[in-house]
Amino acid sequence: MDEEAAVTEARRRWGDRGAVSIADQWKQARCLVGELCPGPRFRVRGRGSTWEAAFIDADARLVNASRRRADRERGRIR
């Protein structure tokens, strides 16, 4: 899957806010998929070494009810 196909898939999954990004700071999992949020902020839904792996990770996060606090809670103040 190339970057253009990844953008198309992200928009299919998350609508007009669907987007992809490349994270240079991670060598093993540079491909990020997710959605643009107001701010501008990018909410990572999946990460992988390829676009396909990133979308598989996004699916796994939904199925496994991610252990990441950011996916369970809104904001830092309780």
N, CA, C and O atoms as a CHARMM CRD file, in Angstrom:
* protein
*
  312
    1    1 MET  N      0.86400  -1.17400   0.00000 PROA 1      0.00000
    2    1 MET  CA     0.00000   0.00000   0.00000 PROA 1      0.00000
    3    1 MET  C      0.90600   1.23200   0.00000 PROA 1      0.00000
    4    1 MET  O      1.82600   1.34200   0.81100 PROA 1      0.00000
    5    2 ASP  N      0.63400   2.14500  -0.91200 PROA 2      0.00000
    6    2 ASP  CA     1.40300   3.39000  -0.92600 PROA 2      0.00000
    7    2 ASP  C      0.69200   4.45600  -0.09000 PROA 2      0.00000
    8    2 ASP  O     -0.39600   4.21600   0.43400 PROA 2      0.00000
    9    3 GLU  N      1.31100   5.63400   0.03100 PROA 3      0.00000
   10    3 GLU  CA     0.76400   6.67400   0.88700 PROA 3      0.00000
   11    3 GLU  C     -0.60600   7.15900   0.41400 PROA 3      0.00000
   12    3 GLU  O     -1.48000   7.44400   1.23300 PROA 3      0.00000
   13    4 GLU  N     -0.79300   7.25100  -0.87800 PROA 4      0.00000
   14    4 GLU  CA    -2.08100   7.69300  -1.42400 PROA 4      0.00000
   15    4 GLU  C     -3.19900   6.70700  -1.07000 PROA 4      0.00000
   16    4 GLU  O     -4.30000   7.11500  -0.70000 PROA 4      0.00000
   17    5 ALA  N     -2.90900   5.41400  -1.18500 PROA 5      0.00000
   18    5 ALA  CA    -3.89900   4.39800  -0.81600 PROA 5      0.00000
   19    5 ALA  C     -4.17200   4.43100   0.69100 PROA 5      0.00000
   20    5 ALA  O     -5.29800   4.18700   1.12500 PROA 5      0.00000
   21    6 ALA  N     -3.14500   4.73400   1.48400 PROA 6      0.00000
   22    6 ALA  CA    -3.32200   4.83300   2.93600 PROA 6      0.00000
   23    6 ALA  C     -4.23500   6.00300   3.29800 PROA 6      0.00000
   24    6 ALA  O     -5.07300   5.88300   4.19100 PROA 6      0.00000
   25    7 VAL  N     -4.07400   7.12800   2.61100 PROA 7      0.00000
   26    7 VAL  CA    -4.94600   8.28600   2.85600 PROA 7      0.00000
   27    7 VAL  C     -6.38800   7.93100   2.49800 PROA 7      0.00000
   28    7 VAL  O     -7.31500   8.27200   3.23200 PROA 7      0.00000
   29    8 THR  N     -6.57100   7.25200   1.38200 PROA 8      0.00000
   30    8 THR  CA    -7.90500   6.83900   0.96100 PROA 8      0.00000
   31    8 THR  C     -8.54700   5.92500   2.00200 PROA 8      0.00000
   32    8 THR  O     -9.72500   6.07500   2.32500 PROA 8      0.00000
   33    9 GLU  N     -7.77300   4.98300   2.52000 PROA 9      0.00000
   34    9 GLU  CA    -8.29100   4.06700   3.54400 PROA 9      0.00000
   35    9 GLU  C     -8.61200   4.81000   4.84100 PROA 9      0.00000
   36    9 GLU  O     -9.63000   4.53700   5.47600 PROA 9      0.00000
   37   10 ALA  N     -7.75500   5.74100   5.23400 PROA 10     0.00000
   38   10 ALA  CA    -8.00600   6.52600   6.45500 PROA 10     0.00000
   39   10 ALA  C     -9.28800   7.34000   6.31300 PROA 10     0.00000
   40   10 ALA  O    -10.06600   7.43700   7.26300 PROA 10     0.00000
   41   11 ARG  N     -9.51300   7.91700   5.15700 PROA 11     0.00000
   42   11 ARG  CA   -10.73900   8.69400   4.94600 PROA 11     0.00000
   43   11 ARG  C    -11.97300   7.79900   4.89000 PROA 11     0.00000
   44   11 ARG  O    -13.06100   8.20800   5.29600 PROA 11     0.00000
   45   12 ARG  N    -11.80600   6.59500   4.39300 PROA 12     0.00000
   46   12 ARG  CA   -12.92100   5.65000   4.40000 PROA 12     0.00000
   47   12 ARG  C    -13.30200   5.29100   5.83600 PROA 12     0.00000
   48   12 ARG  O    -14.48500   5.18200   6.15700 PROA 12     0.00000
   49   13 ARG  N    -12.30200   5.10700   6.69800 PROA 13     0.00000
   50   13 ARG  CA   -12.54800   4.71100   8.08400 PROA 13     0.00000
   51   13 ARG  C    -13.03200   5.85600   8.96500 PROA 13     0.00000
   52   13 ARG  O    -13.94800   5.67900   9.76800 PROA 13     0.00000
   53   14 TRP  N    -12.41600   7.04200   8.81600 PROA 14     0.00000
   54   14 TRP  CA   -12.67200   8.13800   9.75600 PROA 14     0.00000
   55   14 TRP  C    -13.23600   9.39300   9.09600 PROA 14     0.00000
   56   14 TRP  O    -13.22500  10.46900   9.69300 PROA 14     0.00000
   57   15 GLY  N    -13.72000   9.25800   7.88300 PROA 15     0.00000
   58   15 GLY  CA   -14.33500  10.39300   7.19000 PROA 15     0.00000
   59   15 GLY  C    -13.30800  11.42600   6.74700 PROA 15     0.00000
   60   15 GLY  O    -12.13400  11.10800   6.56000 PROA 15     0.00000
   61   16 ASP  N    -13.75700  12.65300   6.58400 PROA 16     0.00000
   62   16 ASP  CA   -12.88100  13.72000   6.08400 PROA 16     0.00000
   63   16 ASP  C    -11.70800  13.99700   7.00700 PROA 16     0.00000
   64   16 ASP  O    -10.70100  14.55800   6.57600 PROA 16     0.00000
   65   17 ARG  N    -11.82500  13.60800   8.28000 PROA 17     0.00000
   66   17 ARG  CA   -10.73600  13.85300   9.23300 PROA 17     0.00000
   67   17 ARG  C     -9.65700  12.78000   9.17300 PROA 17     0.00000
   68   17 ARG  O     -8.61100  12.93600   9.80400 PROA 17     0.00000
   69   18 GLY  N     -9.87600  11.70100   8.43800 PROA 18     0.00000
   70   18 GLY  CA    -8.89400  10.62600   8.31900 PROA 18     0.00000
   71   18 GLY  C     -7.61800  11.13200   7.67700 PROA 18     0.00000
   72   18 GLY  O     -7.65700  11.88300   6.70200 PROA 18     0.00000
   73   19 ALA  N     -6.46900  10.71100   8.23400 PROA 19     0.00000
   74   19 ALA  CA    -5.18000  11.18600   7.73500 PROA 19     0.00000
   75   19 ALA  C     -4.08500  10.17600   8.07400 PROA 19     0.00000
   76   19 ALA  O     -4.29200   9.25400   8.86300 PROA 19     0.00000
   77   20 VAL  N     -2.93600  10.36800   7.47100 PROA 20     0.00000
   78   20 VAL  CA    -1.76000   9.54800   7.75800 PROA 20     0.00000
   79   20 VAL  C     -0.58500  10.47500   8.02500 PROA 20     0.00000
   80   20 VAL  O     -0.58800  11.64000   7.62700 PROA 20     0.00000
   81   21 SER  N      0.41800   9.93600   8.70600 PROA 21     0.00000
   82   21 SER  CA     1.61300  10.72100   9.00800 PROA 21     0.00000
   83   21 SER  C      2.79800   9.77400   9.13100 PROA 21     0.00000
   84   21 SER  O      2.62600   8.56700   9.30200 PROA 21     0.00000
   85   22 ILE  N      3.99500  10.32800   9.04300 PROA 22     0.00000
   86   22 ILE  CA     5.21400   9.54700   9.23500 PROA 22     0.00000
   87   22 ILE  C      5.95400  10.13500  10.42300 PROA 22     0.00000
   88   22 ILE  O      6.22900  11.33400  10.46700 PROA 22     0.00000
   89   23 ALA  N      6.27300   9.28200  11.38000 PROA 23     0.00000
   90   23 ALA  CA     6.96900   9.71400  12.59100 PROA 23     0.00000
   91   23 ALA  C      8.44000   9.34700  12.47300 PROA 23     0.00000
   92   23 ALA  O      8.79300   8.16900  12.53800 PROA 23     0.00000
   93   24 ASP  N      9.29100  10.33700  12.30300 PROA 24     0.00000
   94   24 ASP  CA    10.72200  10.08400  12.13600 PROA 24     0.00000
   95   24 ASP  C     11.39700   9.60500  13.41600 PROA 24     0.00000
   96   24 ASP  O     12.44700   8.96600  13.35000 PROA 24     0.00000
   97   25 GLN  N     10.81600   9.90000  14.58500 PROA 25     0.00000
   98   25 GLN  CA    11.47500   9.54300  15.82900 PROA 25     0.00000
   99   25 GLN  C     11.38600   8.05200  16.15500 PROA 25     0.00000
  100   25 GLN  O     12.14500   7.56600  16.99400 PROA 25     0.00000
  101   26 TRP  N     10.47500   7.31400  15.51200 PROA 26     0.00000
  102   26 TRP  CA    10.36500   5.87800  15.74200 PROA 26     0.00000
  103   26 TRP  C     10.89200   5.12800  14.53500 PROA 26     0.00000
  104   26 TRP  O     10.36700   5.28300  13.43300 PROA 26     0.00000
  105   27 LYS  N     11.91000   4.32700  14.72300 PROA 27     0.00000
  106   27 LYS  CA    12.50800   3.60000  13.60400 PROA 27     0.00000
  107   27 LYS  C     11.67100   2.38700  13.19900 PROA 27     0.00000
  108   27 LYS  O     11.57900   2.07400  12.01200 PROA 27     0.00000
  109   28 GLN  N     11.06300   1.70600  14.15900 PROA 28     0.00000
  110   28 GLN  CA    10.35500   0.46500  13.88900 PROA 28     0.00000
  111   28 GLN  C      8.90700   0.68100  13.43800 PROA 28     0.00000
  112   28 GLN  O      8.36700  -0.12900  12.68500 PROA 28     0.00000
  113   29 ALA  N      8.28400   1.75800  13.89100 PROA 29     0.00000
  114   29 ALA  CA     6.86000   1.98100  13.60200 PROA 29     0.00000
  115   29 ALA  C      6.64700   3.42300  13.15800 PROA 29     0.00000
  116   29 ALA  O      6.11400   4.23900  13.90900 PROA 29     0.00000
  117   30 ARG  N      7.06400   3.72700  11.94300 PROA 30     0.00000
  118   30 ARG  CA     7.02200   5.10100  11.44800 PROA 30     0.00000
  119   30 ARG  C      5.68800   5.50200  10.85600 PROA 30     0.00000
  120   30 ARG  O      5.37000   6.69100  10.81200 PROA 30     0.00000
  121   31 CYS  N      4.90200   4.54400  10.40000 PROA 31     0.00000
  122   31 CYS  CA     3.64000   4.85400   9.72900 PROA 31     0.00000
  123   31 CYS  C      2.53000   5.02400  10.76400 PROA 31     0.00000
  124   31 CYS  O      2.23300   4.10700  11.52900 PROA 31     0.00000
  125   32 LEU  N      1.93000   6.20000  10.77400 PROA 32     0.00000
  126   32 LEU  CA     0.84900   6.50500  11.70600 PROA 32     0.00000
  127   32 LEU  C     -0.43100   6.74700  10.93000 PROA 32     0.00000
  128   32 LEU  O     -0.42200   7.44100   9.91300 PROA 32     0.00000
  129   33 VAL  N     -1.52900   6.18100  11.40200 PROA 33     0.00000
  130   33 VAL  CA    -2.84700   6.41800  10.81000 PROA 33     0.00000
  131   33 VAL  C     -3.77100   6.91800  11.89500 PROA 33     0.00000
  132   33 VAL  O     -3.65800   6.51700  13.05300 PROA 33     0.00000
  133   34 GLY  N     -4.68700   7.79500  11.52300 PROA 34     0.00000
  134   34 GLY  CA    -5.60900   8.32500  12.51800 PROA 34     0.00000
  135   34 GLY  C     -6.45500   9.43400  11.94300 PROA 34     0.00000
  136   34 GLY  O     -6.80600   9.43200  10.76300 PROA 34     0.00000
  137   35 GLU  N     -6.77700  10.39200  12.81400 PROA 35     0.00000
  138   35 GLU  CA    -7.63900  11.47300  12.36300 PROA 35     0.00000
  139   35 GLU  C     -7.15500  12.81400  12.88300 PROA 35     0.00000
  140   35 GLU  O     -6.57200  12.92000  13.96100 PROA 35     0.00000
  141   36 LEU  N     -7.41800  13.83200  12.07800 PROA 36     0.00000
  142   36 LEU  CA    -7.09000  15.19600  12.47300 PROA 36     0.00000
  143   36 LEU  C     -8.17100  15.71300  13.40200 PROA 36     0.00000
  144   36 LEU  O     -9.36200  15.55100  13.13600 PROA 36     0.00000
  145   37 CYS  N     -7.75400  16.33300  14.48700 PROA 37     0.00000
  146   37 CYS  CA    -8.67400  16.89800  15.47300 PROA 37     0.00000
  147   37 CYS  C     -8.43500  18.39900  15.53900 PROA 37     0.00000
  148   37 CYS  O     -7.38800  18.87600  15.10300 PROA 37     0.00000
  149   38 PRO  N     -9.37900  19.14200  16.07200 PROA 38     0.00000
  150   38 PRO  CA    -9.18700  20.59000  16.19200 PROA 38     0.00000
  151   38 PRO  C     -7.92000  20.90600  16.97100 PROA 38     0.00000
  152   38 PRO  O     -7.56600  20.21200  17.92300 PROA 38     0.00000
  153   39 GLY  N     -7.27000  21.93300  16.56000 PROA 39     0.00000
  154   39 GLY  CA    -6.10300  22.33400  17.35200 PROA 39     0.00000
  155   39 GLY  C     -4.92400  22.88900  16.60300 PROA 39     0.00000
  156   39 GLY  O     -4.47200  23.93200  17.07600 PROA 39     0.00000
  157   40 PRO  N     -4.35800  22.43000  15.57600 PROA 40     0.00000
  158   40 PRO  CA    -4.52000  21.13800  14.89700 PROA 40     0.00000
  159   40 PRO  C     -3.75800  20.03900  15.63700 PROA 40     0.00000
  160   40 PRO  O     -2.60700  20.22100  16.03400 PROA 40     0.00000
  161   41 ARG  N     -4.40700  18.92200  15.81100 PROA 41     0.00000
  162   41 ARG  CA    -3.79500  17.77200  16.46000 PROA 41     0.00000
  163   41 ARG  C     -4.07900  16.53000  15.62700 PROA 41     0.00000
  164   41 ARG  O     -5.07200  16.46500  14.90200 PROA 41     0.00000
  165   42 PHE  N     -3.20800  15.56300  15.73900 PROA 42     0.00000
  166   42 PHE  CA    -3.36000  14.29900  15.02900 PROA 42     0.00000
  167   42 PHE  C     -3.55900  13.21000  16.07100 PROA 42     0.00000
  168   42 PHE  O     -2.66200  12.95200  16.87300 PROA 42     0.00000
  169   43 ARG  N     -4.71300  12.57300  16.07100 PROA 43     0.00000
  170   43 ARG  CA    -4.98600  11.48500  17.00900 PROA 43     0.00000
  171   43 ARG  C     -4.60200  10.16800  16.35600 PROA 43     0.00000
  172   43 ARG  O     -5.21100   9.74900  15.37200 PROA 43     0.00000
  173   44 VAL  N     -3.59600   9.52600  16.90700 PROA 44     0.00000
  174   44 VAL  CA    -3.08900   8.27200  16.35100 PROA 44     0.00000
  175   44 VAL  C     -4.05800   7.14700  16.69700 PROA 44     0.00000
  176   44 VAL  O     -4.35200   6.90500  17.86700 PROA 44     0.00000
  177   45 ARG  N     -4.54600   6.47000  15.67500 PROA 45     0.00000
  178   45 ARG  CA    -5.42300   5.31000  15.85100 PROA 45     0.00000
  179   45 ARG  C     -4.65500   4.01000  15.65500 PROA 45     0.00000
  180   45 ARG  O     -5.06100   2.96100  16.15600 PROA 45     0.00000
  181   46 GLY  N     -3.52300   4.08200  14.91000 PROA 46     0.00000
  182   46 GLY  CA    -2.71200   2.89500  14.67600 PROA 46     0.00000
  183   46 GLY  C     -1.30900   3.26300  14.25200 PROA 46     0.00000
  184   46 GLY  O     -1.08500   4.32300  13.66800 PROA 46     0.00000
  185   47 ARG  N     -0.35900   2.38400  14.54700 PROA 47     0.00000
  186   47 ARG  CA     1.05500   2.63600  14.24900 PROA 47     0.00000
  187   47 ARG  C      1.67500   1.33500  13.78900 PROA 47     0.00000
  188   47 ARG  O      1.38200   0.27300  14.33900 PROA 47     0.00000
  189   48 GLY  N      2.54000   1.41200  12.76800 PROA 48     0.00000
  190   48 GLY  CA     3.19300   0.20600  12.28700 PROA 48     0.00000
  191   48 GLY  C      4.37500   0.50700  11.38900 PROA 48     0.00000
  192   48 GLY  O      4.63100   1.66200  11.04700 PROA 48     0.00000
  193   49 SER  N      5.09100  -0.53700  11.00900 PROA 49     0.00000
  194   49 SER  CA     6.24800  -0.37200  10.13700 PROA 49     0.00000
  195   49 SER  C      5.82700  -0.20700   8.67400 PROA 49     0.00000
  196   49 SER  O      6.61200   0.25000   7.84300 PROA 49     0.00000
  197   50 THR  N      4.58300  -0.58300   8.36700 PROA 50     0.00000
  198   50 THR  CA     4.00700  -0.36000   7.03400 PROA 50     0.00000
  199   50 THR  C      2.60500   0.21200   7.23400 PROA 50     0.00000
  200   50 THR  O      2.06800   0.18200   8.34100 PROA 50     0.00000
  201   51 TRP  N      2.02200   0.72900   6.16500 PROA 51     0.00000
  202   51 TRP  CA     0.65600   1.25100   6.27500 PROA 51     0.00000
  203   51 TRP  C     -0.31300   0.14300   6.64500 PROA 51     0.00000
  204   51 TRP  O     -1.22200   0.34500   7.45000 PROA 51     0.00000
  205   52 GLU  N     -0.11300  -1.03000   6.05400 PROA 52     0.00000
  206   52 GLU  CA    -0.98800  -2.16000   6.36400 PROA 52     0.00000
  207   52 GLU  C     -0.92000  -2.51100   7.85100 PROA 52     0.00000
  208   52 GLU  O     -1.94600  -2.74700   8.48800 PROA 52     0.00000
  209   53 ALA  N      0.29900  -2.54300   8.39700 PROA 53     0.00000
  210   53 ALA  CA     0.47800  -2.86000   9.81800 PROA 53     0.00000
  211   53 ALA  C     -0.16600  -1.79400  10.70500 PROA 53     0.00000
  212   53 ALA  O     -0.71300  -2.11200  11.76100 PROA 53     0.00000
  213   54 ALA  N     -0.10300  -0.55000  10.28400 PROA 54     0.00000
  214   54 ALA  CA    -0.72300   0.52600  11.06600 PROA 54     0.00000
  215   54 ALA  C     -2.24400   0.37000  11.11400 PROA 54     0.00000
  216   54 ALA  O     -2.85600   0.58700  12.16000 PROA 54     0.00000
  217   55 PHE  N     -2.85300  -0.00300   9.99100 PROA 55     0.00000
  218   55 PHE  CA    -4.31200  -0.22000   9.98700 PROA 55     0.00000
  219   55 PHE  C     -4.68500  -1.47200  10.78800 PROA 55     0.00000
  220   55 PHE  O     -5.73200  -1.49800  11.43500 PROA 55     0.00000
  221   56 ILE  N     -3.85400  -2.49200  10.75300 PROA 56     0.00000
  222   56 ILE  CA    -4.09500  -3.68100  11.57700 PROA 56     0.00000
  223   56 ILE  C     -4.02100  -3.30500  13.05000 PROA 56     0.00000
  224   56 ILE  O     -4.82400  -3.77600  13.85500 PROA 56     0.00000
  225   57 ASP  N     -3.05800  -2.45500  13.40400 PROA 57     0.00000
  226   57 ASP  CA    -2.94300  -1.98500  14.79100 PROA 57     0.00000
  227   57 ASP  C     -4.18200  -1.18200  15.18900 PROA 57     0.00000
  228   57 ASP  O     -4.67600  -1.31800  16.30800 PROA 57     0.00000
  229   58 ALA  N     -4.68200  -0.34900  14.28000 PROA 58     0.00000
  230   58 ALA  CA    -5.89200   0.43000  14.57600 PROA 58     0.00000
  231   58 ALA  C     -7.07600  -0.50700  14.84400 PROA 58     0.00000
  232   58 ALA  O     -7.86700  -0.26000  15.75300 PROA 58     0.00000
  233   59 ASP  N     -7.19700  -1.57500  14.05700 PROA 59     0.00000
  234   59 ASP  CA    -8.26400  -2.55900  14.28800 PROA 59     0.00000
  235   59 ASP  C     -8.08300  -3.25700  15.62900 PROA 59     0.00000
  236   59 ASP  O     -9.05000  -3.46500  16.36100 PROA 59     0.00000
  237   60 ALA  N     -6.85000  -3.61800  15.94800 PROA 60     0.00000
  238   60 ALA  CA    -6.57400  -4.32100  17.20300 PROA 60     0.00000
  239   60 ALA  C     -6.88400  -3.44200  18.41200 PROA 60     0.00000
  240   60 ALA  O     -7.35700  -3.93600  19.43500 PROA 60     0.00000
  241   61 ARG  N     -6.62200  -2.15300  18.29700 PROA 61     0.00000
  242   61 ARG  CA    -6.91700  -1.24600  19.41400 PROA 61     0.00000
  243   61 ARG  C     -8.41700  -1.19800  19.69000 PROA 61     0.00000
  244   61 ARG  O     -8.83100  -1.07400  20.84300 PROA 61     0.00000
  245   62 LEU  N     -9.22400  -1.29300  18.65100 PROA 62     0.00000
  246   62 LEU  CA   -10.67400  -1.31400  18.85600 PROA 62     0.00000
  247   62 LEU  C    -11.12500  -2.62300  19.48200 PROA 62     0.00000
  248   62 LEU  O    -11.93400  -2.62100  20.41000 PROA 62     0.00000
  249   63 VAL  N    -10.61900  -3.72400  18.99000 PROA 63     0.00000
  250   63 VAL  CA   -11.03000  -5.04300  19.46000 PROA 63     0.00000
  251   63 VAL  C    -10.54800  -5.30300  20.88200 PROA 63     0.00000
  252   63 VAL  O    -11.29200  -5.84500  21.69900 PROA 63     0.00000
  253   64 ASN  N     -9.32800  -4.92700  21.17800 PROA 64     0.00000
  254   64 ASN  CA    -8.72700  -5.23100  22.47400 PROA 64     0.00000
  255   64 ASN  C     -8.97900  -4.15900  23.52000 PROA 64     0.00000
  256   64 ASN  O     -8.42100  -4.23100  24.61500 PROA 64     0.00000
  257   65 ALA  N     -9.80100  -3.17000  23.21300 PROA 65     0.00000
  258   65 ALA  CA   -10.06600  -2.07700  24.15200 PROA 65     0.00000
  259   65 ALA  C     -8.75200  -1.57300  24.71900 PROA 65     0.00000
  260   65 ALA  O     -8.41800  -1.80600  25.88100 PROA 65     0.00000
  261   66 SER  N     -8.03500  -0.89300  23.88600 PROA 66     0.00000
  262   66 SER  CA    -6.68900  -0.40500  24.16500 PROA 66     0.00000
  263   66 SER  C     -6.40200  -0.13200  25.63200 PROA 66     0.00000
  264   66 SER  O     -7.23800   0.39700  26.36400 PROA 66     0.00000
  265   67 ARG  N     -5.21100  -0.50300  26.03600 PROA 67     0.00000
  266   67 ARG  CA    -4.76600  -0.25500  27.40300 PROA 67     0.00000
  267   67 ARG  C     -4.19600   1.15000  27.55700 PROA 67     0.00000
  268   67 ARG  O     -3.80500   1.53500  28.65900 PROA 67     0.00000
  269   68 ARG  N     -4.14100   1.90300  26.50200 PROA 68     0.00000
  270   68 ARG  CA    -3.58800   3.25300  26.56500 PROA 68     0.00000
  271   68 ARG  C     -4.57400   4.18700  27.24400 PROA 68     0.00000
  272   68 ARG  O     -5.74400   4.24100  26.86600 PROA 68     0.00000
  273   69 ARG  N     -4.11300   4.91200  28.23100 PROA 69     0.00000
  274   69 ARG  CA    -4.98000   5.80800  28.99100 PROA 69     0.00000
  275   69 ARG  C     -5.64100   6.84600  28.09200 PROA 69     0.00000
  276   69 ARG  O     -6.80200   7.20000  28.29800 PROA 69     0.00000
  277   70 ALA  N     -4.91500   7.33000  27.10800 PROA 70     0.00000
  278   70 ALA  CA    -5.45600   8.37200  26.23800 PROA 70     0.00000
  279   70 ALA  C     -6.68900   7.90200  25.48400 PROA 70     0.00000
  280   70 ALA  O     -7.54600   8.71700  25.14100 PROA 70     0.00000
  281   71 ASP  N     -6.79600   6.61800  25.22100 PROA 71     0.00000
  282   71 ASP  CA    -7.95800   6.09700  24.50900 PROA 71     0.00000
  283   71 ASP  C     -9.14600   5.86900  25.43300 PROA 71     0.00000
  284   71 ASP  O    -10.28100   5.78100  24.96500 PROA 71     0.00000
  285   72 ARG  N     -8.90500   5.77300  26.74300 PROA 72     0.00000
  286   72 ARG  CA    -9.98100   5.50600  27.70000 PROA 72     0.00000
  287   72 ARG  C    -10.52000   6.76400  28.35900 PROA 72     0.00000
  288   72 ARG  O    -11.70100   6.81500  28.70400 PROA 72     0.00000
  289   73 GLU  N     -9.68400   7.78000  28.54300 PROA 73     0.00000
  290   73 GLU  CA   -10.07200   8.95600  29.31100 PROA 73     0.00000
  291   73 GLU  C     -9.96000  10.21400  28.46300 PROA 73     0.00000
  292   73 GLU  O     -9.11000  10.31500  27.57800 PROA 73     0.00000
  293   74 ARG  N    -10.81500  11.14900  28.74500 PROA 74     0.00000
  294   74 ARG  CA   -10.77700  12.43800  28.07100 PROA 74     0.00000
  295   74 ARG  C    -10.09500  13.44200  28.98500 PROA 74     0.00000
  296   74 ARG  O    -10.59300  13.71700  30.07700 PROA 74     0.00000
  297   75 GLY  N     -8.98800  13.98400  28.56800 PROA 75     0.00000
  298   75 GLY  CA    -8.29900  15.00800  29.36200 PROA 75     0.00000
  299   75 GLY  C     -7.59300  14.44700  30.57400 PROA 75     0.00000
  300   75 GLY  O     -7.72300  13.26400  30.88900 PROA 75     0.00000
  301   76 ARG  N     -6.85200  15.29000  31.24800 PROA 76     0.00000
  302   76 ARG  CA    -6.06700  14.86500  32.40100 PROA 76     0.00000
  303   76 ARG  C     -6.77800  15.12100  33.71200 PROA 76     0.00000
  304   76 ARG  O     -6.45500  14.49100  34.71900 PROA 76     0.00000
  305   77 ILE  N     -7.73900  16.03200  33.72600 PROA 77     0.00000
  306   77 ILE  CA    -8.42500  16.38400  34.96200 PROA 77     0.00000
  307   77 ILE  C     -9.58400  15.43200  35.17000 PROA 77     0.00000
  308   77 ILE  O    -10.37100  15.19900  34.25300 PROA 77     0.00000
  309   78 ARG  N     -9.69400  14.89300  36.34300 PROA 78     0.00000
  310   78 ARG  CA   -10.79000  13.95000  36.63200 PROA 78     0.00000
  311   78 ARG  C    -11.87800  14.61100  37.40400 PROA 78     0.00000
  312   78 ARG  O    -12.87700  13.97100  37.73400 PROA 78     0.00000
